[in-house]
């Protein structure tokens, strides 16, 4: 993955920031999910 990103000119720091953002979003969704509420 990193070699492909490097070939496209994407820096590892940019990937790390995006991955961290995704993990935070998923964590927030899981923490605030209430199965008793209708979707």
Secondary structure, DSSP 8 states (H G I E B T S, - for coil): -HHHHHHTT--HHHHHHHHHHHHHHHHHHHHH--TTS--
